[in-house]
Amino acid sequence: MSRQKLIKQLKEKNPKLNQSELEAIINVFSESISSALKAGNNVIIRGLGRWYCKKLKENFNLRNPATSELIYRPERVKVRFKATKNLNKIINK
């Protein structure tokens, strides 16, 4: 679902709010999640899921398959999402 489709659905369910207010709500929501993850905190929303950061180790022995050249990949952080059991049940029905 795109951002615009999400705003359109929220507008249908909440006709009292205008589009700029809905965009501000979505911006605050996404910025709050990203700033919490930058600070190293987990974000848990009951009934939806959990966002967390996972450190990936550095790799010294990677190869470029086209040239067989050795490549170094530094340590990095990846954002992961784990859905709740209820959300998984809804999705897998």
Sequence and secondary structure as in RCSB ss.txt:
>XXXX:A:sequence
MSRQKLIKQLKEKNPKLNQSELEAIINVFSESISSALKAGNNVIIRGLGRWYCKKLKENFNLRNPATSELIYRPE
RVKVRFKATKNLNKIINK
>XXXX:A:secstr
  HHHHHHHHHHH TTS HHHHHHHHHHHHHHHHHHHHTT  EEETTTEEEEEEEE  EEEEE TTT  EEEE  
EEEEEEEE HHHHHHHT 
